[in-house]
């Protein structure tokens, strides 16, 4: 499974905010840049649990280049502090079980 792309933004005097283009409604924040992967993974897991509980499908992540070309996200990528890729926590569990 492809990783989920996370757009990390930072305004002066604020935490690092995280947006997940392929996980609608999923977001997170971290006070320290060293915590962004932990917080992003936790947010993705909680979002997926909520989607499952609501009986909604979990969208597959798109390729980075496809996302970057999407006009809906172009400005966010342009304003990003950094962009990271986070493996879906449920994909790791599936791989471990195999």
C-alpha positions as protocol buffer text, in pm:
chain_id: "A"
residue {
  index: 1
  type: UNK
  ca { x: 0 y: 0 z: 0 }
}
residue {
  index: 2
  type: UNK
  ca { x: 122 y: 349 z: -82 }
}
residue {
  index: 3
  type: UNK
  ca { x: 185 y: 584 z: 209 }
}
residue {
  index: 4
  type: UNK
  ca { x: -45 y: 873 z: 285 }
}
residue {
  index: 5
  type: UNK
  ca { x: 96 y: 1214 z: 198 }
}
residue {
  index: 6
  type: UNK
  ca { x: 82 y: 1468 z: 479 }
}
residue {
  index: 7
  type: UNK
  ca { x: 119 y: 1840 z: 419 }
}
residue {
  index: 8
  type: UNK
  ca { x: 282 y: 2005 z: 720 }
}
residue {
  index: 9
  type: UNK
  ca { x: 236 y: 2378 z: 762 }
}
residue {
  index: 10
  type: UNK
  ca { x: 358 y: 2618 z: 1027 }
}
residue {
  index: 11
  type: UNK
  ca { x: 249 y: 2969 z: 1108 }
}
residue {
  index: 12
  type: UNK
  ca { x: 460 y: 3188 z: 1329 }
}
residue {
  index: 13
  type: UNK
  ca { x: 394 y: 3117 z: 1700 }
}
residue {
  index: 14
  type: UNK
  ca { x: 186 y: 2805 z: 1630 }
}
residue {
  index: 15
  type: UNK
  ca { x: 219 y: 2430 z: 1625 }
}
residue {
  index: 16
  type: UNK
  ca { x: 295 y: 2231 z: 1311 }
}
residue {
  index: 17
  type: UNK
  ca { x: -42 y: 2162 z: 1149 }
}
residue {
  index: 18
  type: UNK
  ca { x: -93 y: 1852 z: 938 }
}
residue {
  index: 19
  type: UNK
  ca { x: -338 y: 1799 z: 654 }
}
residue {
  index: 20
  type: UNK
  ca { x: -402 y: 1462 z: 487 }
}
residue {
  index: 21
  type: UNK
  ca { x: -531 y: 1514 z: 130 }
}
residue {
  index: 22
  type: UNK
  ca { x: -643 y: 1152 z: 87 }
}
residue {
  index: 23
  type: UNK
  ca { x: -795 y: 1121 z: 435 }
}
residue {
  index: 24
  type: UNK
  ca { x: -1083 y: 1370 z: 437 }
}
residue {
  index: 25
  type: UNK
  ca { x: -1146 y: 1506 z: 785 }
}
residue {
  index: 26
  type: UNK
  ca { x: -815 y: 1382 z: 921 }
}
residue {
  index: 27
  type: UNK
  ca { x: -584 y: 1642 z: 1069 }
}
residue {
  index: 28
  type: UNK
  ca { x: -330 y: 1674 z: 1346 }
}
residue {
  index: 29
  type: UNK
  ca { x: -78 y: 1907 z: 1504 }
}
residue {
  index: 30
  type: UNK
  ca { x: 255 y: 1878 z: 1683 }
}
residue {
  index: 31
  type: UNK
  ca { x: 436 y: 2134 z: 1893 }
}
residue {
  index: 32
  type: UNK
  ca { x: 776 y: 1992 z: 1801 }
}
residue {
  index: 33
  type: UNK
  ca { x: 886 y: 1889 z: 1452 }
}
residue {
  index: 34
  type: UNK
  ca { x: 1030 y: 1569 z: 1601 }
}
residue {
  index: 35
  type: UNK
  ca { x: 676 y: 1460 z: 1689 }
}
residue {
  index: 36
  type: UNK
  ca { x: 510 y: 1502 z: 1350 }
}
residue {
  index: 37
  type: UNK
  ca { x: 545 y: 1139 z: 1241 }
}
residue {
  index: 38
  type: UNK
  ca { x: 407 y: 1009 z: 1571 }
}
residue {
  index: 39
  type: UNK
  ca { x: 114 y: 1251 z: 1567 }
}
residue {
  index: 40
  type: UNK
  ca { x: 42 y: 1192 z: 1196 }
}
residue {
  index: 41
  type: UNK
  ca { x: 35 y: 815 z: 1245 }
}
residue {
  index: 42
  type: UNK
  ca { x: -193 y: 846 z: 1548 }
}
residue {
  index: 43
  type: UNK
  ca { x: -430 y: 1080 z: 1362 }
}
residue {
  index: 44
  type: UNK
  ca { x: -445 y: 847 z: 1063 }
}
residue {
  index: 45
  type: UNK
  ca { x: -525 y: 549 z: 1286 }
}
residue {
  index: 46
  type: UNK
  ca { x: -804 y: 734 z: 1471 }
}
residue {
  index: 47
  type: UNK
  ca { x: -947 y: 862 z: 1142 }
}
residue {
  index: 48
  type: UNK
  ca { x: -954 y: 510 z: 996 }
}
residue {
  index: 49
  type: UNK
  ca { x: -1124 y: 373 z: 1309 }
}
residue {
  index: 50
  type: UNK
  ca { x: -1393 y: 639 z: 1275 }
}
residue {
  index: 51
  type: UNK
  ca { x: -1440 y: 559 z: 907 }
}
residue {
  index: 52
  type: UNK
  ca { x: -1479 y: 188 z: 986 }
}
residue {
  index: 53
  type: UNK
  ca { x: -1725 y: 259 z: 1269 }
}
residue {
  index: 54
  type: UNK
  ca { x: -1933 y: 473 z: 1032 }
}
residue {
  index: 55
  type: UNK
  ca { x: -1924 y: 200 z: 766 }
}
residue {
  index: 56
  type: UNK
  ca { x: -1738 y: 427 z: 523 }
}
residue {
  index: 57
  type: UNK
  ca { x: -1466 y: 311 z: 284 }
}
residue {
  index: 58
  type: UNK
  ca { x: -1110 y: 419 z: 352 }
}
residue {
  index: 59
  type: UNK
  ca { x: -977 y: 594 z: 41 }
}
residue {
  index: 60
  type: UNK
  ca { x: -655 y: 462 z: -109 }
}
residue {
  index: 61
  type: UNK
  ca { x: -370 y: 713 z: -103 }
}
residue {
  index: 62
  type: UNK
  ca { x: -268 y: 870 z: -433 }
}
residue {
  index: 63
  type: UNK
  ca { x: 84 y: 911 z: -569 }
}
residue {
  index: 64
  type: UNK
  ca { x: 266 y: 1225 z: -458 }
}
residue {
  index: 65
  type: UNK
  ca { x: 288 y: 1361 z: -814 }
}
residue {
  index: 66
  type: UNK
  ca { x: -86 y: 1309 z: -869 }
}
residue {
  index: 67
  type: UNK
  ca { x: -165 y: 1497 z: -548 }
}
residue {
  index: 68
  type: UNK
  ca { x: 74 y: 1778 z: -628 }
}
residue {
  index: 69
  type: UNK
  ca { x: -95 y: 1825 z: -967 }
}
residue {
  index: 70
  type: UNK
  ca { x: -442 y: 1840 z: -808 }
}
residue {
  index: 71
  type: UNK
  ca { x: -555 y: 2207 z: -822 }
}
residue {
  index: 72
  type: UNK
  ca { x: -739 y: 2163 z: -492 }
}
residue {
  index: 73
  type: UNK
  ca { x: -408 y: 2104 z: -312 }
}
residue {
  index: 74
  type: UNK
  ca { x: -161 y: 2311 z: -518 }
}
residue {
  index: 75
  type: UNK
  ca { x: -164 y: 2611 z: -285 }
}
residue {
  index: 76
  type: UNK
  ca { x: -124 y: 2396 z: 26 }
}
residue {
  index: 77
  type: UNK
  ca { x: 181 y: 2225 z: -124 }
}
residue {
  index: 78
  type: UNK
  ca { x: 323 y: 2566 z: -214 }
}
residue {
  index: 79
  type: UNK
  ca { x: 282 y: 2692 z: 143 }
}
residue {
  index: 80
  type: UNK
  ca { x: 405 y: 2371 z: 309 }
}
residue {
  index: 81
  type: UNK
  ca { x: 680 y: 2377 z: 566 }
}
residue {
  index: 82
  type: UNK
  ca { x: 753 y: 2016 z: 468 }
}
residue {
  index: 83
  type: UNK
  ca { x: 567 y: 1724 z: 314 }
}
residue {
  index: 84
  type: UNK
  ca { x: 595 y: 1376 z: 463 }
}
residue {
  index: 85
  type: UNK
  ca { x: 470 y: 1030 z: 374 }
}
residue {
  index: 86
  type: UNK
  ca { x: 319 y: 811 z: 646 }
}
residue {
  index: 87
  type: UNK
  ca { x: 252 y: 442 z: 607 }
}
residue {
  index: 88
  type: UNK
  ca { x: -100 y: 342 z: 704 }
}
residue {
  index: 89
  type: UNK
  ca { x: -79 y: 179 z: 1050 }
}
residue {
  index: 90
  type: UNK
  ca { x: -327 y: -89 z: 943 }
}
residue {
  index: 91
  type: UNK
  ca { x: -102 y: -183 z: 647 }
}
residue {
  index: 92
  type: UNK
  ca { x: 184 y: -255 z: 887 }
}
residue {
  index: 93
  type: UNK
  ca { x: -36 y: -484 z: 1094 }
}
residue {
  index: 94
  type: UNK
  ca { x: -146 y: -672 z: 781 }
}
residue {
  index: 95
  type: UNK
  ca { x: 215 y: -720 z: 673 }
}
residue {
  index: 96
  type: UNK
  ca { x: 315 y: -846 z: 1018 }
}
residue {
  index: 97
  type: UNK
  ca { x: 27 y: -1095 z: 1017 }
}
residue {
  index: 98
  type: UNK
  ca { x: 134 y: -1245 z: 682 }
}
